[in-house]
């Protein structure tokens, strides 16, 4: 992951795994970063086949990749997520 000053966090998830994390904290799940003259969208969501078929994952993945490719997001969020 790039240094925190270089990326823009879009969403976090609460990590309460006290066995390996001294303090529970929010961890980045969706973020963007510029890379040279390009753009990167990263997602930590979708760790199994069930997860990648959910409306939330599909919407963030499609909209994030559109932004990375074009610099804009024109694909609307599904109504069930608004």
Gaussian input, Z-matrix of N, CA and C with variables (Angstrom, degrees):
# hf/3-21g

backbone

0 1
 N
 C     1     B1
 C     2     B2     1     A1
 N     3     B3     2     A2     1     D1
 C     4     B4     3     A3     2     D2
 C     5     B5     4     A4     3     D3
 N     6     B6     5     A5     4     D4
 C     7     B7     6     A6     5     D5
 C     8     B8     7     A7     6     D6
 N     9     B9     8     A8     7     D7
 C    10    B10     9     A9     8     D8
 C    11    B11    10    A10     9     D9
 N    12    B12    11    A11    10    D10
 C    13    B13    12    A12    11    D11
 C    14    B14    13    A13    12    D12
 N    15    B15    14    A14    13    D13
 C    16    B16    15    A15    14    D14
 C    17    B17    16    A16    15    D15
 N    18    B18    17    A17    16    D16
 C    19    B19    18    A18    17    D17
 C    20    B20    19    A19    18    D18
 N    21    B21    20    A20    19    D19
 C    22    B22    21    A21    20    D20
 C    23    B23    22    A22    21    D21
 N    24    B24    23    A23    22    D22
 C    25    B25    24    A24    23    D23
 C    26    B26    25    A25    24    D24
 N    27    B27    26    A26    25    D25
 C    28    B28    27    A27    26    D26
 C    29    B29    28    A28    27    D27
 N    30    B30    29    A29    28    D28
 C    31    B31    30    A30    29    D29
 C    32    B32    31    A31    30    D30
 N    33    B33    32    A32    31    D31
 C    34    B34    33    A33    32    D32
 C    35    B35    34    A34    33    D33
 N    36    B36    35    A35    34    D34
 C    37    B37    36    A36    35    D35
 C    38    B38    37    A37    36    D36
 N    39    B39    38    A38    37    D37
 C    40    B40    39    A39    38    D38
 C    41    B41    40    A40    39    D39
 N    42    B42    41    A41    40    D40
 C    43    B43    42    A42    41    D41
 C    44    B44    43    A43    42    D42
 N    45    B45    44    A44    43    D43
 C    46    B46    45    A45    44    D44
 C    47    B47    46    A46    45    D45
 N    48    B48    47    A47    46    D46
 C    49    B49    48    A48    47    D47
 C    50    B50    49    A49    48    D48
 N    51    B51    50    A50    49    D49
 C    52    B52    51    A51    50    D50
 C    53    B53    52    A52    51    D51
 N    54    B54    53    A53    52    D52
 C    55    B55    54    A54    53    D53
 C    56    B56    55    A55    54    D54
 N    57    B57    56    A56    55    D55
 C    58    B58    57    A57    56    D56
 C    59    B59    58    A58    57    D57
 N    60    B60    59    A59    58    D58
 C    61    B61    60    A60    59    D59
 C    62    B62    61    A61    60    D60
 N    63    B63    62    A62    61    D61
 C    64    B64    63    A63    62    D62
 C    65    B65    64    A64    63    D63
 N    66    B66    65    A65    64    D64
 C    67    B67    66    A66    65    D65
 C    68    B68    67    A67    66    D66
 N    69    B69    68    A68    67    D67
 C    70    B70    69    A69    68    D68
 C    71    B71    70    A70    69    D69
 N    72    B72    71    A71    70    D70
 C    73    B73    72    A72    71    D71
 C    74    B74    73    A73    72    D72
 N    75    B75    74    A74    73    D73
 C    76    B76    75    A75    74    D74
 C    77    B77    76    A76    75    D75
 N    78    B78    77    A77    76    D76
 C    79    B79    78    A78    77    D77
 C    80    B80    79    A79    78    D78
 N    81    B81    80    A80    79    D79
 C    82    B82    81    A81    80    D80
 C    83    B83    82    A82    81    D81
 N    84    B84    83    A83    82    D82
 C    85    B85    84    A84    83    D83
 C    86    B86    85    A85    84    D84
 N    87    B87    86    A86    85    D85
 C    88    B88    87    A87    86    D86
 C    89    B89    88    A88    87    D87
 N    90    B90    89    A89    88    D88
 C    91    B91    90    A90    89    D89
 C    92    B92    91    A91    90    D90
 N    93    B93    92    A92    91    D91
 C    94    B94    93    A93    92    D92
 C    95    B95    94    A94    93    D93
 N    96    B96    95    A95    94    D94
 C    97    B97    96    A96    95    D95
 C    98    B98    97    A97    96    D96
 N    99    B99    98    A98    97    D97
 C   100   B100    99    A99    98    D98
 C   101   B101   100   A100    99    D99
 N   102   B102   101   A101   100   D100
 C   103   B103   102   A102   101   D101
 C   104   B104   103   A103   102   D102
 N   105   B105   104   A104   103   D103
 C   106   B106   105   A105   104   D104
 C   107   B107   106   A106   105   D105
 N   108   B108   107   A107   106   D106
 C   109   B109   108   A108   107   D107
 C   110   B110   109   A109   108   D108
 N   111   B111   110   A110   109   D109
 C   112   B112   111   A111   110   D110
 C   113   B113   112   A112   111   D111
 N   114   B114   113   A113   112   D112
 C   115   B115   114   A114   113   D113
 C   116   B116   115   A115   114   D114
 N   117   B117   116   A116   115   D115
 C   118   B118   117   A117   116   D116
 C   119   B119   118   A118   117   D117
 N   120   B120   119   A119   118   D118
 C   121   B121   120   A120   119   D119
 C   122   B122   121   A121   120   D120
 N   123   B123   122   A122   121   D121
 C   124   B124   123   A123   122   D122
 C   125   B125   124   A124   123   D123
 N   126   B126   125   A125   124   D124
 C   127   B127   126   A126   125   D125
 C   128   B128   127   A127   126   D126
 N   129   B129   128   A128   127   D127
 C   130   B130   129   A129   128   D128
 C   131   B131   130   A130   129   D129
 N   132   B132   131   A131   130   D130
 C   133   B133   132   A132   131   D131
 C   134   B134   133   A133   132   D132
 N   135   B135   134   A134   133   D133
 C   136   B136   135   A135   134   D134
 C   137   B137   136   A136   135   D135
 N   138   B138   137   A137   136   D136
 C   139   B139   138   A138   137   D137
 C   140   B140   139   A139   138   D138
 N   141   B141   140   A140   139   D139
 C   142   B142   141   A141   140   D140
 C   143   B143   142   A142   141   D141
 N   144   B144   143   A143   142   D142
 C   145   B145   144   A144   143   D143
 C   146   B146   145   A145   144   D144
 N   147   B147   146   A146   145   D145
 C   148   B148   147   A147   146   D146
 C   149   B149   148   A148   147   D147
 N   150   B150   149   A149   148   D148
 C   151   B151   150   A150   149   D149
 C   152   B152   151   A151   150   D150
 N   153   B153   152   A152   151   D151
 C   154   B154   153   A153   152   D152
 C   155   B155   154   A154   153   D153
 N   156   B156   155   A155   154   D154
 C   157   B157   156   A156   155   D155
 C   158   B158   157   A157   156   D156
 N   159   B159   158   A158   157   D157
 C   160   B160   159   A159   158   D158
 C   161   B161   160   A160   159   D159
 N   162   B162   161   A161   160   D160
 C   163   B163   162   A162   161   D161
 C   164   B164   163   A163   162   D162
 N   165   B165   164   A164   163   D163
 C   166   B166   165   A165   164   D164
 C   167   B167   166   A166   165   D165
 N   168   B168   167   A167   166   D166
 C   169   B169   168   A168   167   D167
 C   170   B170   169   A169   168   D168
 N   171   B171   170   A170   169   D169
 C   172   B172   171   A171   170   D170
 C   173   B173   172   A172   171   D171
 N   174   B174   173   A173   172   D172
 C   175   B175   174   A174   173   D173
 C   176   B176   175   A175   174   D174
 N   177   B177   176   A176   175   D175
 C   178   B178   177   A177   176   D176
 C   179   B179   178   A178   177   D177
 N   180   B180   179   A179   178   D178
 C   181   B181   180   A180   179   D179
 C   182   B182   181   A181   180   D180
 N   183   B183   182   A182   181   D181
 C   184   B184   183   A183   182   D182
 C   185   B185   184   A184   183   D183
 N   186   B186   185   A185   184   D184
 C   187   B187   186   A186   185   D185
 C   188   B188   187   A187   186   D186
 N   189   B189   188   A188   187   D187
 C   190   B190   189   A189   188   D188
 C   191   B191   190   A190   189   D189
 N   192   B192   191   A191   190   D190
 C   193   B193   192   A192   191   D191
 C   194   B194   193   A193   192   D192
 N   195   B195   194   A194   193   D193
 C   196   B196   195   A195   194   D194
 C   197   B197   196   A196   195   D195
 N   198   B198   197   A197   196   D196
 C   199   B199   198   A198   197   D197
 C   200   B200   199   A199   198   D198
 N   201   B201   200   A200   199   D199
 C   202   B202   201   A201   200   D200
 C   203   B203   202   A202   201   D201
 N   204   B204   203   A203   202   D202
 C   205   B205   204   A204   203   D203
 C   206   B206   205   A205   204   D204
 N   207   B207   206   A206   205   D205
 C   208   B208   207   A207   206   D206
 C   209   B209   208   A208   207   D207
 N   210   B210   209   A209   208   D208
 C   211   B211   210   A210   209   D209
 C   212   B212   211   A211   210   D210
 N   213   B213   212   A212   211   D211
 C   214   B214   213   A213   212   D212
 C   215   B215   214   A214   213   D213
 N   216   B216   215   A215   214   D214
 C   217   B217   216   A216   215   D215
 C   218   B218   217   A217   216   D216
 N   219   B219   218   A218   217   D217
 C   220   B220   219   A219   218   D218
 C   221   B221   220   A220   219   D219
 N   222   B222   221   A221   220   D220
 C   223   B223   222   A222   221   D221
 C   224   B224   223   A223   222   D222
 N   225   B225   224   A224   223   D223
 C   226   B226   225   A225   224   D224
 C   227   B227   226   A226   225   D225
 N   228   B228   227   A227   226   D226
 C   229   B229   228   A228   227   D227
 C   230   B230   229   A229   228   D228
 N   231   B231   230   A230   229   D229
 C   232   B232   231   A231   230   D230
 C   233   B233   232   A232   231   D231
 N   234   B234   233   A233   232   D232
 C   235   B235   234   A234   233   D233
 C   236   B236   235   A235   234   D234
 N   237   B237   236   A236   235   D235
 C   238   B238   237   A237   236   D236
 C   239   B239   238   A238   237   D237
 N   240   B240   239   A239   238   D238
 C   241   B241   240   A240   239   D239
 C   242   B242   241   A241   240   D240
 N   243   B243   242   A242   241   D241
 C   244   B244   243   A243   242   D242
 C   245   B245   244   A244   243   D243

   B1=1.4543
   B2=1.5261
   B3=1.3245
   B4=1.4663
   B5=1.5215
   B6=1.3369
   B7=1.4753
   B8=1.5290
   B9=1.3172
   B10=1.4731
   B11=1.5223
   B12=1.3050
   B13=1.4637
   B14=1.5271
   B15=1.3354
   B16=1.4460
   B17=1.5228
   B18=1.3278
   B19=1.4553
   B20=1.5166
   B21=1.3295
   B22=1.4581
   B23=1.5310
   B24=1.3261
   B25=1.4646
   B26=1.5240
   B27=1.3410
   B28=1.4567
   B29=1.5237
   B30=1.3367
   B31=1.4692
   B32=1.5205
   B33=1.3256
   B34=1.4601
   B35=1.5251
   B36=1.3052
   B37=1.4561
   B38=1.5103
   B39=1.3134
   B40=1.4565
   B41=1.5179
   B42=1.3262
   B43=1.4592
   B44=1.5198
   B45=1.3144
   B46=1.4635
   B47=1.5251
   B48=1.3024
   B49=1.4588
   B50=1.5269
   B51=1.3041
   B52=1.4554
   B53=1.5261
   B54=1.3133
   B55=1.4612
   B56=1.5246
   B57=1.3272
   B58=1.4593
   B59=1.5254
   B60=1.2979
   B61=1.4629
   B62=1.5299
   B63=1.3281
   B64=1.4690
   B65=1.5232
   B66=1.3174
   B67=1.4640
   B68=1.5207
   B69=1.3315
   B70=1.4712
   B71=1.5228
   B72=1.3167
   B73=1.4704
   B74=1.5186
   B75=1.3291
   B76=1.4621
   B77=1.5255
   B78=1.3192
   B79=1.4636
   B80=1.5248
   B81=1.3398
   B82=1.4656
   B83=1.5252
   B84=1.3355
   B85=1.4592
   B86=1.5211
   B87=1.3271
   B88=1.4633
   B89=1.5198
   B90=1.3250
   B91=1.4524
   B92=1.5176
   B93=1.3425
   B94=1.4584
   B95=1.5217
   B96=1.3165
   B97=1.4660
   B98=1.5223
   B99=1.3179
   B100=1.4579
   B101=1.5224
   B102=1.3263
   B103=1.4586
   B104=1.5176
   B105=1.3164
   B106=1.4580
   B107=1.5155
   B108=1.3215
   B109=1.4662
   B110=1.5253
   B111=1.3230
   B112=1.4645
   B113=1.5170
   B114=1.3203
   B115=1.4650
   B116=1.5194
   B117=1.3281
   B118=1.4631
   B119=1.5205
   B120=1.3215
   B121=1.4581
   B122=1.5206
   B123=1.3272
   B124=1.4648
   B125=1.5178
   B126=1.3353
   B127=1.4512
   B128=1.5184
   B129=1.2899
   B130=1.4577
   B131=1.5276
   B132=1.3233
   B133=1.4606
   B134=1.5263
   B135=1.3189
   B136=1.4567
   B137=1.5115
   B138=1.3202
   B139=1.4587
   B140=1.5271
   B141=1.3147
   B142=1.4650
   B143=1.5242
   B144=1.3224
   B145=1.4678
   B146=1.5259
   B147=1.3218
   B148=1.4594
   B149=1.5166
   B150=1.3220
   B151=1.4630
   B152=1.5245
   B153=1.3290
   B154=1.4633
   B155=1.5289
   B156=1.3150
   B157=1.4701
   B158=1.5249
   B159=1.3217
   B160=1.4578
   B161=1.5257
   B162=1.3350
   B163=1.4729
   B164=1.5374
   B165=1.3168
   B166=1.4637
   B167=1.5182
   B168=1.3291
   B169=1.4669
   B170=1.5179
   B171=1.3215
   B172=1.4614
   B173=1.5279
   B174=1.3121
   B175=1.4715
   B176=1.5249
   B177=1.3243
   B178=1.4672
   B179=1.5231
   B180=1.3190
   B181=1.4633
   B182=1.5297
   B183=1.3258
   B184=1.4637
   B185=1.5269
   B186=1.3212
   B187=1.4675
   B188=1.5259
   B189=1.3329
   B190=1.4672
   B191=1.5136
   B192=1.3204
   B193=1.4611
   B194=1.5295
   B195=1.3372
   B196=1.4681
   B197=1.5242
   B198=1.3293
   B199=1.4658
   B200=1.5281
   B201=1.3375
   B202=1.4674
   B203=1.5307
   B204=1.3189
   B205=1.4635
   B206=1.5194
   B207=1.3401
   B208=1.4694
   B209=1.5262
   B210=1.3203
   B211=1.4703
   B212=1.5123
   B213=1.3277
   B214=1.4646
   B215=1.5316
   B216=1.3110
   B217=1.4627
   B218=1.5246
   B219=1.3462
   B220=1.4563
   B221=1.5275
   B222=1.3158
   B223=1.4747
   B224=1.5142
   B225=1.3367
   B226=1.4720
   B227=1.5349
   B228=1.3260
   B229=1.4663
   B230=1.5220
   B231=1.3325
   B232=1.4672
   B233=1.5212
   B234=1.3153
   B235=1.4864
   B236=1.5231
   B237=1.3325
   B238=1.4700
   B239=1.5254
   B240=1.3411
   B241=1.4616
   B242=1.5219
   B243=1.3032
   B244=1.4736
   B245=1.5075
   A1=107.88
   A2=117.65
   A3=120.11
   A4=111.22
   A5=116.64
   A6=119.07
   A7=111.12
   A8=116.47
   A9=121.97
   A10=112.66
   A11=118.54
   A12=120.75
   A13=111.62
   A14=118.13
   A15=121.13
   A16=114.54
   A17=119.06
   A18=118.47
   A19=112.35
   A20=114.72
   A21=122.07
   A22=108.06
   A23=116.18
   A24=120.92
   A25=109.21
   A26=116.01
   A27=122.22
   A28=112.18
   A29=117.24
   A30=121.24
   A31=109.54
   A32=115.16
   A33=121.18
   A34=109.76
   A35=114.82
   A36=121.96
   A37=108.95
   A38=117.11
   A39=121.78
   A40=110.23
   A41=117.06
   A42=123.57
   A43=108.63
   A44=117.00
   A45=121.58
   A46=110.56
   A47=116.88
   A48=120.78
   A49=108.92
   A50=116.25
   A51=121.64
   A52=113.00
   A53=118.86
   A54=120.32
   A55=112.22
   A56=117.71
   A57=118.95
   A58=114.01
   A59=118.61
   A60=121.92
   A61=107.42
   A62=117.21
   A63=118.58
   A64=113.59
   A65=117.17
   A66=121.74
   A67=108.75
   A68=117.78
   A69=118.53
   A70=109.61
   A71=116.72
   A72=119.47
   A73=110.34
   A74=114.84
   A75=121.20
   A76=108.52
   A77=116.08
   A78=122.42
   A79=109.14
   A80=118.31
   A81=120.94
   A82=111.95
   A83=116.97
   A84=122.46
   A85=112.44
   A86=116.81
   A87=122.37
   A88=107.14
   A89=117.46
   A90=119.13
   A91=110.91
   A92=114.68
   A93=121.94
   A94=108.06
   A95=114.67
   A96=120.73
   A97=107.77
   A98=116.16
   A99=120.28
   A100=108.11
   A101=116.47
   A102=122.02
   A103=107.24
   A104=115.98
   A105=119.80
   A106=108.69
   A107=117.07
   A108=119.71
   A109=111.34
   A110=117.35
   A111=121.16
   A112=112.64
   A113=115.24
   A114=123.06
   A115=109.08
   A116=115.91
   A117=121.61
   A118=108.57
   A119=115.88
   A120=122.62
   A121=106.35
   A122=117.24
   A123=121.43
   A124=110.03
   A125=115.56
   A126=121.22
   A127=109.43
   A128=116.47
   A129=122.31
   A130=110.04
   A131=116.96
   A132=121.97
   A133=109.72
   A134=116.33
   A135=120.47
   A136=114.19
   A137=116.99
   A138=119.95
   A139=113.80
   A140=118.95
   A141=121.34
   A142=108.97
   A143=115.83
   A144=119.42
   A145=112.81
   A146=117.86
   A147=119.52
   A148=111.39
   A149=116.98
   A150=121.59
   A151=112.40
   A152=117.71
   A153=118.98
   A154=112.81
   A155=117.50
   A156=120.83
   A157=112.89
   A158=118.09
   A159=120.64
   A160=110.14
   A161=117.52
   A162=120.00
   A163=112.70
   A164=117.98
   A165=120.45
   A166=112.54
   A167=116.85
   A168=119.49
   A169=110.54
   A170=116.92
   A171=120.35
   A172=110.73
   A173=117.39
   A174=121.07
   A175=111.09
   A176=118.11
   A177=119.19
   A178=111.30
   A179=117.72
   A180=120.83
   A181=111.40
   A182=116.99
   A183=121.00
   A184=110.74
   A185=116.91
   A186=120.00
   A187=111.57
   A188=117.13
   A189=120.22
   A190=112.74
   A191=116.90
   A192=118.98
   A193=111.65
   A194=116.88
   A195=118.93
   A196=109.97
   A197=116.92
   A198=120.22
   A199=110.49
   A200=117.09
   A201=120.00
   A202=111.04
   A203=116.99
   A204=120.95
   A205=113.30
   A206=117.11
   A207=119.12
   A208=114.61
   A209=117.55
   A210=120.56
   A211=112.93
   A212=117.48
   A213=121.43
   A214=108.66
   A215=115.13
   A216=120.95
   A217=107.79
   A218=115.06
   A219=120.30
   A220=112.15
   A221=116.79
   A222=120.63
   A223=107.80
   A224=117.59
   A225=119.32
   A226=111.31
   A227=114.54
   A228=120.03
   A229=107.90
   A230=117.04
   A231=118.75
   A232=110.47
   A233=117.09
   A234=120.31
   A235=113.30
   A236=118.24
   A237=119.77
   A238=113.46
   A239=117.43
   A240=120.51
   A241=113.27
   A242=117.00
   A243=119.52
   A244=111.36
   D1=139.73
   D2=-179.78
   D3=-69.31
   D4=164.52
   D5=176.17
   D6=-55.86
   D7=144.87
   D8=-174.32
   D9=-55.25
   D10=-32.49
   D11=-178.18
   D12=-67.84
   D13=-18.27
   D14=-174.20
   D15=-96.79
   D16=-12.74
   D17=-177.39
   D18=-120.40
   D19=157.06
   D20=-177.52
   D21=-111.49
   D22=114.79
   D23=-178.42
   D24=-80.74
   D25=127.62
   D26=178.62
   D27=-97.95
   D28=-31.34
   D29=-179.35
   D30=-154.49
   D31=147.79
   D32=178.17
   D33=-127.04
   D34=165.95
   D35=174.57
   D36=-133.41
   D37=142.44
   D38=-177.54
   D39=-77.39
   D40=126.66
   D41=179.19
   D42=-108.54
   D43=113.19
   D44=-179.21
   D45=-118.30
   D46=39.99
   D47=179.66
   D48=-89.16
   D49=78.49
   D50=-173.84
   D51=-64.09
   D52=-12.39
   D53=177.80
   D54=-71.07
   D55=-30.84
   D56=-178.39
   D57=-125.85
   D58=-4.45
   D59=177.48
   D60=-118.73
   D61=119.56
   D62=-177.88
   D63=-56.78
   D64=-40.02
   D65=179.25
   D66=-126.82
   D67=129.19
   D68=173.00
   D69=-58.02
   D70=143.17
   D71=-177.47
   D72=-157.72
   D73=164.59
   D74=172.74
   D75=-79.82
   D76=133.45
   D77=178.64
   D78=-113.70
   D79=141.85
   D80=178.08
   D81=-61.73
   D82=133.42
   D83=175.95
   D84=-115.23
   D85=-33.41
   D86=177.16
   D87=-131.39
   D88=130.48
   D89=176.35
   D90=-152.82
   D91=164.22
   D92=176.48
   D93=-125.91
   D94=155.32
   D95=176.39
   D96=-154.92
   D97=142.52
   D98=173.41
   D99=-79.86
   D100=143.31
   D101=-179.25
   D102=-135.64
   D103=100.07
   D104=-173.17
   D105=61.81
   D106=-124.80
   D107=177.10
   D108=-96.26
   D109=8.21
   D110=179.92
   D111=-106.85
   D112=-177.54
   D113=-179.46
   D114=-130.27
   D115=144.37
   D116=179.23
   D117=-123.82
   D118=133.28
   D119=170.85
   D120=-114.30
   D121=127.15
   D122=-179.92
   D123=-121.43
   D124=139.92
   D125=176.74
   D126=-131.06
   D127=138.01
   D128=174.57
   D129=-101.84
   D130=3.51
   D131=178.36
   D132=-81.79
   D133=160.42
   D134=173.86
   D135=87.01
   D136=48.51
   D137=-175.93
   D138=-83.50
   D139=1.24
   D140=174.58
   D141=-152.73
   D142=169.97
   D143=-174.82
   D144=-65.05
   D145=-31.52
   D146=176.35
   D147=-64.66
   D148=-40.84
   D149=-177.64
   D150=-66.91
   D151=-36.98
   D152=-176.62
   D153=-74.71
   D154=-6.52
   D155=177.32
   D156=-100.99
   D157=9.13
   D158=179.77
   D159=-87.21
   D160=150.60
   D161=179.34
   D162=-58.17
   D163=-36.85
   D164=-179.29
   D165=-64.52
   D166=-45.43
   D167=178.41
   D168=-65.09
   D169=-47.69
   D170=-177.65
   D171=-59.03
   D172=-44.62
   D173=-178.97
   D174=-63.56
   D175=-47.09
   D176=-178.88
   D177=-67.46
   D178=-38.39
   D179=-179.63
   D180=-65.77
   D181=-48.89
   D182=-177.94
   D183=-65.97
   D184=-46.39
   D185=-179.18
   D186=-68.16
   D187=-37.29
   D188=178.43
   D189=-66.81
   D190=-41.46
   D191=178.60
   D192=-70.85
   D193=-32.59
   D194=174.77
   D195=-62.72
   D196=-43.87
   D197=178.74
   D198=-62.10
   D199=-44.28
   D200=-179.04
   D201=-61.96
   D202=-36.32
   D203=-177.85
   D204=-78.64
   D205=-34.85
   D206=-170.69
   D207=-120.83
   D208=-19.84
   D209=-175.82
   D210=87.49
   D211=3.57
   D212=179.53
   D213=-141.06
   D214=159.99
   D215=175.35
   D216=-121.97
   D217=114.16
   D218=179.16
   D219=-112.75
   D220=-15.86
   D221=179.78
   D222=-74.27
   D223=122.13
   D224=-178.05
   D225=-72.11
   D226=152.39
   D227=173.41
   D228=-68.98
   D229=144.97
   D230=177.21
   D231=-61.86
   D232=146.44
   D233=-177.98
   D234=-55.42
   D235=-34.64
   D236=-178.93
   D237=-68.28
   D238=-11.66
   D239=178.64
   D240=-102.45
   D241=-6.28
   D242=-178.46
   D243=-86.45

